[in-house]
Amino acid sequence: MKDCIFCHPELEPTQKIVLSNEHCWFLQVEQYQKKGIQLEGSGVIVPKLHRETAFDLTIDEWNATYTLLQDVKDYLDKTYQPQGYNLGWNCGEIGGQHIFHAHFHVLPRYTDEPLAGKGIRYMFKGETNSRGKDNIQV
């Protein structure tokens, strides 16, 4: 896709390829790497070929994602010294995906951030996201 910022990382000038392998890149956006911002060190692992969601990856891309994730963790541990991580895929619009090229979020977490100790399920545990039978539309 000619206008996809993950197919063509150069289309997003603040985005840089930090690590890569045969099938995927680890991309970071410069603005999130400044001290004091919660997302310090965060980035995404994306397949080099356009795949809409994680469900569309080939076995080689899955394996390459796993391999690159190990390198990314080593890099982030040495560079940013996080105390934990959140990892995840958003698939489809309702699943929170905004760029329709598969991307695996790697989010370092730190003890001094306001939501330290709150995992990725935090937003689902509250009643504000309850689907209850009154909220379901058919």
N, CA and C of each residue as an Amber inpcrd file, in Angstrom:
protein
   414
   0.8360000  -1.1710000   0.0000000   0.0000000   0.0000000   0.0000000
   0.8840000   1.2390000   0.0000000   0.6630000   2.0890000  -0.9410000
   1.5690000   3.2190000  -1.1440000   1.5000000   4.3050000  -0.0670000
   0.3790000   4.4170000   0.6610000   0.2690000   5.4570000   1.6790000
   0.2990000   4.9080000   3.1100000   0.6880000   3.6740000   3.2780000
   0.7490000   3.0470000   4.6010000   2.0810000   3.4060000   5.2770000
   2.0040000   3.9920000   6.4870000   3.2320000   4.4160000   7.1750000
   4.0460000   3.2510000   7.7240000   3.4590000   2.0620000   7.7480000
   4.2340000   0.9040000   8.1680000   4.8590000   0.1940000   6.9740000
   4.2080000   0.2450000   5.8220000   4.8260000  -0.2940000   4.6030000
   5.9870000   0.5960000   4.1620000   5.8180000   1.9010000   4.4040000
   6.8030000   2.9130000   3.9990000   7.1110000   3.8070000   5.1980000
   7.9520000   3.3450000   6.1180000   8.2290000   4.1020000   7.3430000
   8.7010000   5.5370000   7.0870000   9.2900000   5.7800000   5.9330000
   9.7750000   7.1300000   5.6210000   8.6400000   8.1510000   5.4860000
   7.4050000   7.6840000   5.3350000   6.2580000   8.6010000   5.2320000
   5.9620000   9.3060000   6.5560000   6.4240000   8.7590000   7.6540000
   6.2630000   9.3900000   8.9750000   7.6430000   9.8420000   9.4190000
   7.9690000  11.1460000   9.2450000   9.3340000  11.6230000   9.4830000
   9.8480000  11.4300000  10.9090000   8.9690000  11.3550000  11.9070000
   9.4490000  11.1820000  13.2830000   9.5950000   9.7120000  13.6660000
   9.2940000   8.8300000  12.7400000   9.3760000   7.3840000  12.9800000
  10.7290000   6.8720000  12.5120000  11.3170000   5.9830000  13.2970000
  12.5960000   5.4260000  12.8470000  12.6230000   3.9220000  13.0640000
  13.3270000   3.2540000  12.1610000  13.5540000   1.8130000  12.2850000
  14.7210000   1.6390000  13.2430000  14.4720000   1.0100000  14.3770000
  15.5010000   0.8270000  15.3970000  16.1920000  -0.5240000  15.2160000
  15.3960000  -1.5650000  14.9700000  15.9090000  -2.9150000  14.7600000
  15.0940000  -3.5600000  13.6440000  15.6650000  -4.5750000  13.0160000
  14.9160000  -5.2770000  11.9710000  15.4930000  -6.6630000  11.7520000
  14.7090000  -7.4630000  11.0530000  15.1880000  -8.7530000  10.5740000
  14.5840000  -8.9600000   9.1870000  14.6520000 -10.1520000   8.6670000
  14.2050000 -10.4200000   7.3000000  12.7360000 -10.0630000   7.0560000
  11.8840000 -10.2520000   8.0570000  10.4430000 -10.0920000   7.8560000
   9.7920000  -8.9140000   8.5690000  10.4890000  -8.3030000   9.5390000
   9.8120000  -7.2210000  10.2630000  10.7740000  -6.1660000  10.7910000
  10.1560000  -5.0330000  11.1820000  10.8770000  -3.8950000  11.7400000
  10.3770000  -3.6200000  13.1560000  11.2420000  -3.0430000  13.9860000
  10.8180000  -2.4280000  15.2380000  10.9200000  -0.9320000  15.0190000
   9.7770000  -0.2530000  15.1000000   9.6970000   1.1790000  14.8370000
   9.4100000   1.9380000  16.1250000  10.0630000   3.0730000  16.2730000
   9.7740000   3.9860000  17.3700000   9.4910000   5.3600000  16.7790000
   8.6390000   6.1280000  17.4730000   8.3460000   7.5010000  17.0740000
   9.0920000   8.4110000  18.0370000   9.9290000   9.2940000  17.5010000
  10.8150000  10.1410000  18.3100000  10.1010000  10.8780000  19.4280000
   8.9200000  11.4330000  19.1770000   8.2500000  12.2590000  20.1870000
   7.9430000  11.4960000  21.4660000   7.8460000  10.1760000  21.4010000
   7.5590000   9.3850000  22.5920000   8.8140000   8.9840000  23.3610000
   9.9750000   9.3400000  22.8590000  11.2090000   8.9040000  23.4870000
  11.7990000   9.9390000  24.4310000  11.1140000  11.0720000  24.6120000
  11.6120000  12.1270000  25.4900000  11.4070000  11.7520000  26.9490000
  12.3240000  12.1490000  27.7920000  12.2360000  11.8660000  29.2280000
  10.9380000  12.4240000  29.8000000  10.3470000  11.6780000  30.7270000
   9.1520000  12.1350000  31.4050000   7.8570000  11.7300000  30.7310000
   7.9160000  11.2080000  29.5260000   6.7030000  10.7680000  28.8380000
   6.5110000   9.2920000  29.1320000   5.2860000   8.9040000  29.4860000
   4.9990000   7.5250000  29.8650000   5.4370000   6.5030000  28.8310000
   5.4370000   6.8570000  27.5830000   5.7130000   5.8830000  26.5310000
   7.1910000   5.7860000  26.1780000   8.0650000   6.2590000  27.0520000
   9.4950000   6.2330000  26.7720000   9.9680000   4.8250000  26.4200000
  10.5140000   4.6800000  25.2160000  11.0190000   3.3950000  24.7530000
  10.0220000   2.5790000  23.9710000   8.7530000   2.9880000  23.9760000
   7.7290000   2.1830000  23.3090000   7.9140000   2.1720000  21.7940000
   7.3390000   1.1540000  21.1970000   7.3890000   1.0350000  19.7490000
   6.4980000  -0.0940000  19.2850000   6.5840000  -0.3850000  18.0030000
   5.7870000  -1.4530000  17.4180000   6.6620000  -2.3310000  16.5410000
   6.3500000  -3.6090000  16.5450000   6.9670000  -4.5420000  15.6060000
   5.9480000  -4.7530000  14.4960000   6.3710000  -4.4950000  13.2600000
   5.4640000  -4.6090000  12.1190000   6.0690000  -5.5090000  11.0470000
   5.2240000  -6.2870000  10.3660000   5.7430000  -7.0520000   9.2310000
   6.0940000  -6.0850000   8.1010000   7.1440000  -6.3720000   7.3620000
   7.5420000  -5.5190000   6.2440000   6.5110000  -5.5570000   5.1200000
   5.8800000  -6.6960000   4.9280000   4.8230000  -6.7990000   3.9190000
   3.4900000  -6.4270000   4.5630000   2.6230000  -5.8160000   3.8010000
   1.3410000  -5.3650000   4.3380000   0.4640000  -6.5490000   4.7280000
   0.1420000  -6.6090000   6.0160000  -0.7980000  -7.5850000   6.5590000
  -1.7550000  -6.7710000   7.4100000  -3.0540000  -6.9280000   7.2030000
  -4.0060000  -6.0710000   7.9020000  -4.0270000  -6.3040000   9.4110000
  -4.0730000  -7.5500000   9.8370000  -4.0890000  -7.8440000  11.2730000
  -3.1190000  -8.9860000  11.5730000  -2.9500000  -9.2650000  12.8540000
  -2.0890000 -10.3700000  13.2780000  -2.5760000 -11.7020000  12.7280000
  -3.8740000 -11.8060000  12.4660000  -4.4370000 -13.0480000  11.9350000
  -3.9820000 -13.3370000  10.5050000  -3.4150000 -12.3330000   9.8480000
  -2.9800000 -12.4800000   8.4580000  -1.4900000 -12.7900000   8.3030000
  -0.7570000 -12.8630000   9.4100000   0.6810000 -13.1240000   9.3410000
   0.9610000 -14.5560000   8.8930000   2.0410000 -14.7130000   8.1620000
   2.5020000 -16.0520000   7.8130000   3.2580000 -16.6280000   9.0120000
   3.5150000 -17.9120000   8.9800000   4.2790000 -18.5410000  10.0610000
   5.6880000 -17.9470000  10.1340000   6.2700000 -17.6220000   8.9850000
   7.5960000 -16.9990000   8.9820000   7.5570000 -15.6200000   9.6370000
   6.4820000 -14.8680000   9.4070000   6.3530000 -13.5460000  10.0330000
   6.1200000 -13.6650000  11.5410000   5.3460000 -14.6720000  11.9570000
   5.1610000 -14.9120000  13.3930000   6.4960000 -15.2240000  14.0500000
   7.2540000 -16.1250000  13.4440000   8.5530000 -16.5080000  13.9980000
   9.5170000 -15.3300000  14.0260000   9.4890000 -14.5190000  12.9640000
  10.3610000 -13.3420000  12.9030000   9.9530000 -12.3070000  13.9520000
   8.6570000 -12.1790000  14.2050000   8.1740000 -11.2670000  15.2420000
   8.6920000 -11.7180000  16.6070000   8.5840000 -13.0040000  16.8870000
   9.0860000 -13.5490000  18.1540000  10.5920000 -13.2890000  18.3020000
  11.3350000 -13.5800000  17.2540000  12.7880000 -13.3950000  17.2930000
  13.1450000 -11.9320000  17.5110000  12.4740000 -11.0370000  16.7750000
  12.7560000  -9.6120000  16.9210000  12.3420000  -9.1140000  18.3100000
  11.2730000  -9.6480000  18.8630000  10.8390000  -9.2490000  20.2010000
  11.9420000  -9.5030000  21.2300000  12.6560000 -10.5990000  21.1030000
  13.7570000 -10.8860000  22.0300000  14.8610000  -9.8290000  21.9030000
  15.1620000  -9.4230000  20.6660000  16.1700000  -8.3810000  20.4330000
  15.6820000  -7.0300000  20.9500000  14.4050000  -6.7490000  20.7400000
  13.8180000  -5.4920000  21.2110000  13.8970000  -5.4150000  22.7330000
  13.5420000  -6.4890000  23.4110000  13.6030000  -6.4890000  24.8810000
  15.0290000  -6.2260000  25.3560000  15.9960000  -6.8750000  24.7570000
  17.3950000  -6.6650000  25.1310000  17.7770000  -5.1950000  24.9320000
  17.4010000  -4.6300000  23.7890000  17.6890000  -3.2190000  23.4860000
  17.0150000  -2.2880000  24.5030000  15.7300000  -2.5140000  24.7790000
  14.9950000  -1.6500000  25.7070000  15.5100000  -1.7810000  27.1320000
  15.8330000  -3.0020000  27.5440000  16.3790000  -3.2060000  28.8850000
  17.6800000  -2.4250000  29.0600000  18.5390000  -2.4520000  28.0580000
  19.8240000  -1.7490000  28.1440000  19.6710000  -0.2390000  28.0130000
  18.7570000   0.2090000  27.1610000  18.6180000   1.6290000  26.8610000
  17.7380000   2.3760000  27.8590000  16.6290000   1.7690000  28.3040000
  15.6400000   2.4780000  29.1230000  15.4400000   1.8960000  30.5240000
  15.8920000   0.6980000  30.7850000  15.7540000   0.0230000  32.0820000
  14.3130000   0.0260000  32.6220000  13.3380000  -0.4420000  31.8450000
  11.9640000  -0.5100000  32.3660000  11.8430000  -1.5850000  33.4470000
  10.7990000  -1.4670000  34.2630000  10.5640000  -2.4580000  35.3090000
   9.5240000  -3.4950000  34.8960000   8.8980000  -3.3120000  33.7540000
   7.8980000  -4.2440000  33.2510000   7.5370000  -3.9020000  31.8160000
   6.6290000  -4.6810000  31.2480000   6.2010000  -4.4770000  29.8560000
   4.7180000  -4.7870000  29.7020000   4.0860000  -4.1150000  28.7590000
   2.8040000  -4.5350000  28.2050000   3.0700000  -4.8310000  26.7390000
   2.5120000  -5.9270000  26.2670000   2.6670000  -6.3420000  24.8760000
   1.2880000  -6.6090000  24.3020000   1.0600000  -6.2430000  23.0480000
  -0.2510000  -6.5730000  22.5030000  -0.5240000  -6.1590000  21.0810000
  -1.5250000  -6.8310000  20.5400000  -2.0520000  -6.5620000  19.2060000
  -3.4550000  -5.9690000  19.3560000  -3.7940000  -4.9750000  18.5670000
  -5.1700000  -4.5110000  18.4110000  -5.5810000  -4.9590000  17.0220000
  -6.6850000  -5.6730000  16.9160000  -7.1190000  -6.2060000  15.6200000
  -8.5310000  -5.7280000  15.3120000  -8.6730000  -5.0260000  14.2110000
  -9.9690000  -4.5100000  13.7910000 -10.3180000  -3.2070000  14.4940000
 -11.2090000  -2.4530000  13.8840000 -11.5910000  -1.1470000  14.4170000
 -12.1430000  -1.2450000  15.8410000 -13.0340000  -2.1850000  16.0950000
 -13.6270000  -2.3290000  17.4200000 -12.5870000  -2.7920000  18.4360000
 -11.5580000  -3.4830000  17.9660000 -10.4700000  -3.9160000  18.8370000
  -9.4520000  -2.8200000  19.1150000  -9.6810000  -1.6280000  18.5580000
  -8.7950000  -0.5020000  18.8220000  -7.7230000  -0.2630000  17.7800000
  -7.7560000  -0.9980000  16.6750000  -6.7500000  -0.8130000  15.6330000
  -7.0830000   0.4480000  14.8400000  -6.0940000   1.3350000  14.6980000
  -6.3010000   2.5840000  13.9620000  -5.5030000   2.6360000  12.6670000
  -4.4290000   1.9000000  12.6200000  -3.6460000   1.7750000  11.3880000
  -3.8090000   0.3240000  10.9570000  -4.3670000   0.1210000   9.7780000
  -4.7440000  -1.2340000   9.3630000  -3.6050000  -1.9480000   8.6380000
  -2.4940000  -1.9920000   9.3390000  -1.3130000  -2.7970000   9.0200000
  -0.9440000  -3.4020000  10.3720000  -0.8820000  -4.7170000  10.4430000
  -0.6160000  -5.3950000  11.7150000   0.5720000  -4.7620000  12.4190000
   0.4290000  -4.5250000  13.7170000   1.5360000  -4.0000000  14.5100000
   1.4010000  -4.4640000  15.9490000   2.5160000  -4.9540000  16.4750000
   2.6060000  -5.5310000  17.8070000   3.2110000  -4.4750000  18.7400000
   2.4070000  -3.9820000  19.6760000   2.8540000  -2.9410000  20.5890000
   3.8030000  -3.5130000  21.6410000   4.9040000  -2.8150000  21.8530000
   5.8580000  -3.1410000  22.9030000   5.9470000  -1.8910000  23.7750000
   5.3710000  -1.9860000  24.9820000   5.2610000  -0.8230000  25.8580000
   6.0240000  -1.0550000  27.1620000   7.2010000  -0.4610000  27.2940000
   7.9230000  -0.5600000  28.5600000   7.1240000   0.1470000  29.6590000
   7.1890000  -0.3780000  30.8680000   6.4600000   0.2120000  31.9960000
   7.4440000   0.5330000  33.1200000   7.1170000   1.5820000  33.8820000
   8.0260000   2.1180000  34.8850000   7.3090000   2.3260000  36.2220000
   8.0260000   2.1280000  37.3210000   7.4240000   2.2490000  38.6520000
   6.9400000   3.6610000  38.9540000   7.5060000   4.6710000  38.3270000
   7.1400000   6.0510000  38.6500000   6.0310000   6.6200000  37.7680000
   5.3730000   5.7910000  36.9620000   4.2820000   6.3150000  36.1330000
   2.9640000   6.2240000  36.8930000   2.0090000   7.1020000  36.5920000
   0.7420000   7.1310000  37.3340000  -0.0380000   5.8130000  37.3190000
   0.0360000   5.0540000  36.2550000  -0.7190000   3.8050000  36.1660000
   0.1590000   2.5640000  36.3660000   1.2800000   2.7320000  37.0600000
   2.1460000   1.5850000  37.3490000   1.3250000   0.5040000  38.0500000
   1.4980000  -0.7120000  37.6200000   0.7650000  -1.8260000  38.2060000
  -0.5720000  -2.0940000  37.5390000  -0.9820000  -1.2230000  36.6380000
  -2.2390000  -1.4180000  35.9020000  -1.8910000  -2.0740000  34.5690000
  -2.3790000  -3.2530000  34.3440000  -2.0870000  -3.9850000  33.1190000
  -3.0350000  -3.6240000  31.9920000  -2.9300000  -4.3500000  30.8910000
  -3.7390000  -4.0430000  29.7140000  -5.2170000  -4.3440000  29.9280000
  -5.5420000  -5.1500000  30.9180000  -6.9500000  -5.4440000  31.1950000
  -7.5850000  -4.4120000  32.1170000  -6.8280000  -3.4450000  32.5790000
  -7.3070000  -2.4500000  33.5350000  -8.6110000  -1.7930000  33.0720000
  -8.6710000  -1.3860000  31.8140000  -9.8670000  -0.6890000  31.3380000
 -11.0790000  -1.6160000  31.2430000 -10.8560000  -2.9050000  31.1780000
 -11.9730000  -3.8450000  31.0670000 -12.5440000  -4.2510000  32.4230000
 -11.8330000  -3.9730000  33.4850000 -12.2680000  -4.4050000  34.8070000
 -13.3390000  -3.4950000  35.4080000 -13.4520000  -2.2630000  34.9060000
 -14.4380000  -1.3270000  35.4370000 -15.8110000  -1.5400000  34.8220000
 -16.8230000  -1.0730000  35.5230000 -18.1870000  -1.2260000  35.0340000
 -18.4810000  -0.3330000  33.8390000 -17.6550000   0.6750000  33.5840000
 -17.9170000   1.5830000  32.4590000 -17.8050000   0.8800000  31.1130000
 -17.1700000  -0.2790000  31.0550000 -17.0520000  -1.0240000  29.8090000
 -17.8970000  -2.2930000  29.8330000 -18.8510000  -2.3490000  30.7250000
 -19.7240000  -3.5190000  30.8420000 -20.6390000  -3.6210000  29.6340000
 -20.7440000  -4.8200000  29.0720000 -21.6170000  -5.0340000  27.9220000
 -23.0340000  -5.3510000  28.3550000 -23.2880000  -5.7350000  29.5550000
 -24.6280000  -6.0990000  30.0280000 -25.6640000  -6.2730000  28.9390000
 -26.6920000  -7.0500000  29.1710000 -27.6650000  -7.3350000  28.1110000
 -28.4050000  -6.0960000  27.6450000 -28.4890000  -5.0460000  28.4740000
 -29.1320000  -3.7980000  28.0520000 -28.2870000  -3.0060000  27.0770000
 -26.9740000  -3.2720000  27.0400000 -26.0590000  -2.5230000  26.1780000
 -25.8420000  -3.1750000  24.8140000 -26.2760000  -4.4060000  24.6340000
 -26.0330000  -5.1200000  23.3920000 -27.1050000  -4.7530000  22.3680000
 -26.6410000  -4.3210000  21.1960000 -27.5700000  -3.9840000  20.1160000
 -27.5330000  -5.0850000  19.0750000 -28.7140000  -5.4610000  18.6180000
 -28.8060000  -6.5490000  17.6340000 -29.2000000  -5.9940000  16.2900000
